[in-house]
Amino acid sequence: MNPNSFLSVFNRQKNKAPRAKARTEKGRDYPDRFDVPEDKAPWNKKLSGYKPEYYVAPVVIKNDETKKPEDYEGKDYWAHPEDISLVAKEDIQSHEPLQFDAEGFPLNPRGRTGIKGRGELGKWGANFAADPIITADDPVTGEKRLLLIRRKDTGEWALPGGMRDKEEKLLSATASRELKEEAGISVDMSLAEKVYEGYVDDPRNTDNAWMETSAYHLHLTPEQSAQALEAGDDASDARWVPVSELLSQSLYASHKDLIKKALKLS
Ligand code: RP5
């Protein structure tokens, strides 16, 4: 085959590992990412002239937990202070071994992302979330379906997951709450199987703040799956999608990989 033919170029691209979303996409209002080739991402690889812009979203500053009024009982104030010296070392967390730079900033375990600071993420280091992977049989055809929502912020289809609330000790409780808030159905996720725990490739990740999730899979009974779906505040739609259609869809962050893991798809 002519090595420059369309087909050979297409095949070469197909065989190449995709570039991380944390190096190619970005959150709303983020500055452009400093270009980091995948092979120069690890912190122990030299990338001369690496000077990424620093960005922290105003909403993160506004939710600084050290500014919380004493009598305040709402859910706001979910962010660490901007001055990292005010954050206790044990409050900077990750499922992976943590590394810090010379100034005391935690370093993204998957390497450089082209942006410093926390972007839209509240915590220095890992920001913990939970993702419910909900399947059920179609009541008419018997085909296996998966529950997805459409995110309002990016317009992408996604799992109905979300960030852990401070008082939630168990991430399965976060998964149950998010499922109710984002898709309108009540399911006890403590009975689900945990299929993944760790770093996820999220477009909001930076050099110093990143997403880590716990993903839980549960196949619903016909009674549970008969509950009416209702998209919550952060979603514009909630739907059952046949599993056979999933692999051709592009999904938010690492959600496709999480689903493949849960359903043992390749
Ligand atoms: C993703 O961000 C996680 O997998 C989880 O689904 C989500 C949590 O962020 P929000 O939905 O709360 O924005 O990386």
Residues whose N, C-alpha, C, O or C-beta is under 5 A from the ligand:
A	BS01	RP5	A129 A130 D131 L159 G161 G162 M163 V200 D202 M211 T213 A253
